[in-house]
Amino acid sequence: MTTASIDFGQHNGWSTLTLTGSLAPGGVAVVRERLLRLVAAGCRHLLLDLSGLERCDAAGFAVLIATRRHLASRGGELRLVLPAPGTAVRSALSAFGAHQVFDIRPDAEAAASDARPAAPVQRRAAAREHGARASASGAIPRQRG
């Protein structure tokens, strides 16, 4: 059984995660942990591209629901890109009620087409890339003498 593979990116202020492989018992724990850490770190606009998933069962769907709830409780939003119609994963997600629960978009480009402000976690990451420290509030850090 394959586990899930996760690729992370940014587009128009959206944190984008592309999941491939299996979102089932063998890979669900890693994905759950990564998503919850991302939300806890300040991500508020998350796009999950599931178009490359080969398998998703009820445990995988539960992780998607939990992520949506965590984001919503923090004023965030979650968008999904599903696999192509006719695939087993798309059928399973439809049977679980994905279209009634999630904001579904046709592709990643359409899902992230409206810009969102960068979340604090994104500002901190950008500051690290440029060798500076950034606080969660965006304030200028104090110089240490």
Disulfide bonds with the S-S distance in Angstrom:
none
